[in-house]
Amino acid sequence: MRYLSVLISLVILSVLFSNTGFAQSNPDKVYASEIHSVLIHPFGKPLALPVINLNAANALLISFDDFKAQYQDYYYSVELVDSAWNPIDVNDFDYIKGFNQNKITDFSASSIAVQKYFHYQFSFPNSYCSPKLSGNYILKVYRDGNKRDLIFTRRFFVTEDIVSVAASVHEPFDGELSRSHQKIKISVDVKAIPSFQPDQLKVKVIQNFRYNSPQTVTAPSFLRNTVLEFNNESELIFPGGNEARWLDIQSLKLKSDRIAEIDAKGALATIIVKPDVSRSNMMYASFNDLNGGYLIMNTESLQSENQNDYARVLFTYLPKDQIPFLDQRLYLTGAITNNDLSTESEMLFDTKLGVYQKTLLLKQGYYSYNYILRDRSNPNEMDDYMDTEGNHWETENNYGVFIYYHAPGTRYDQIVGFSSINSKQNW
């Protein structure tokens, strides 16, 4: 009962701030045009969120290709930031054990690929550098030890198991959304947090790899002893979307099901993908997908890291009656475009052909993607898939549940709990 007065005020605040992603910066950027196929994931789990546990023996694998195709002195460091990916006033020594500038020494030259490149990779944490605190981190890779000469940045998460988290996926209470959306129910037991302050805890949920559209709540629905329940009927509701579209370019010689044409006349092959159309009026069909992720692989018994080649891949979206969308932007989304709704992922309308198109330079592999349609003046994340993919309650989706806590007297947001759940696990 000692939390009751605080919780009442928090419920009022939740009306204003719950179920939003808050304004946040995007830490996943490539600053050098010669850098491609940047990957960061736990070892052995290429389709998992970049999450490691502070007190467990696990690590992230980071890799990328450099089209300069000659050795470069690349270094990396990591930065602890707040829950919205903004800088905080804290010294490196407070959150890093070891050195926070390390040289990348593991590299190999491409051997049989037409596109020449150097492939670099390293792990974190390692014997030179490891985190001392949980929270959101930004990995920075740069040239010649000069931190201002960035080539790319990537986000990752360091978690702890201070609180226990129980999360599950349900149909929304709202009848209009029950067959098209998915609701996340969460319980958090905070008994292990000393002098717990309810107003310093927040819950953030990410669907698949959609970092651009997290859902955040700052107030629980109710308190049961030391357990906070997050089950408000209007919170943590996500569009179900549809199973991701796919593209198999493991071979640049054989046309897979989604490929219309392979043009190998130029220095690099050009792959023309069969035109995509809206699936909003189609019946739901279940099939295994990568939930917006991709895998670098091939069907030719090659070493994917430094023998896979690159190709220019042309994506086409055919709108109804070949008429462009009015005051709306169409995006090609997924890890294929860093899940970033920007000019890098926006499809452009060709008035002569009456279609939207986008060309990407991709390494041999298996890719998944979707299309998002956003209103220019009044974007609504709940409508992202409505006109392009359709929304279905049955769609298989992954959710990452992060519990943040800003302990009084500290300068950073701990991730005191984490859970990864799947929408099918309740069936």
LINPE-V724519 format. One record per backbone hydrogen bond with DSSP energy under -0.5 kcal/mol. CO is the residue of the C=O (numbers start at 1). NH is the residue of the N-H. Records with the same first field share a line. If there is no record, write none. Layout:
CO->NH / NH
//
This chain:
1->4
3->7
4->8
5->9
6->10
7->11
8->12
9->13
10->14
11->15
12->15 / 16
13->16 / 17
14->18
17->20
20->216
25->27
27->29
29->153
32->35
34->67
36->65
39->63
41->61
42->45
45->48
49->51
50->157
52->159
53->56
56->58
59->43
60->62 / 124
61->41
62->122
63->39
64->120
65->36 / 67
66->69 / 118
72->74
73->144
74->104
75->142
76->102
77->140
79->138
80->88
81->136
82->85
84->25
86->82
88->90
91->94 / 95
92->95 / 96
95->132 / 133
96->98
97->130
102->76
103->105
105->107
106->121
108->119
114->116
117->110
118->66 / 120
119->108
120->64
122->62
124->60
128->99
129->125 / 126
130->97
135->158
136->81
137->156
138->79
139->154
140->77
141->151 / 152
142->75
143->146
145->147
146->149
148->150
149->143
151->31 / 32
152->141
153->29
154->139
156->137
157->52
158->135
159->54
164->189
166->187
168->185
170->183
174->177 / 178
177->180 / 181
179->393
180->240
182->238
183->170 / 185
185->168
186->230
187->166
188->190 / 228
189->164
190->193
192->194
193->196
196->198
197->200
198->201
200->406
202->404
203->217
204->402
205->215
206->208 / 400
207->210
209->211
210->213
211->214
215->205
216->19 / 20
217->203
222->229
223->225
224->227
226->190 / 228
227->224 / 229
228->188 / 230
229->221 / 222 / 231
230->186
232->235
236->184
238->182
241->392
245->369
247->249 / 367
250->299
254->256
256->259
258->274
261->272
262->264
263->270
269->271 / 312
270->263 / 272
271->273 / 314
272->260 / 261
276->318
279->282
290->293
291->209
292->335
293->368
295->297 / 366
302->304
303->306 / 307 / 308
304->308
306->111
309->364
310->269
311->313 / 362
312->271 / 314
313->315 / 360
314->273
315->358
316->276
317->319 / 356
319->322
320->323
325->327 / 328
327->376
329->374
330->347
331->333 / 372
333->370
334->337 / 339
335->338
337->340
339->341
340->342
342->345 / 346
345->332
348->357
349->351
350->354 / 355
355->350
356->317
357->348
358->315
360->313 / 362
362->311
364->297
365->249
366->295
367->247
369->245
370->333
372->331 / 374
374->329
380->383
381->384
383->386 / 387
384->373
385->389 / 390
388->279
392->395
395->397
397->423
398->208
399->401 / 421
400->206 / 402
401->419
402->204 / 404
403->416 / 417
404->202
405->407 / 414
407->410
412->414
414->405 / 416
415->160
416->162 / 163
417->403
419->401 / 421
421->399
422->425
424->427
//
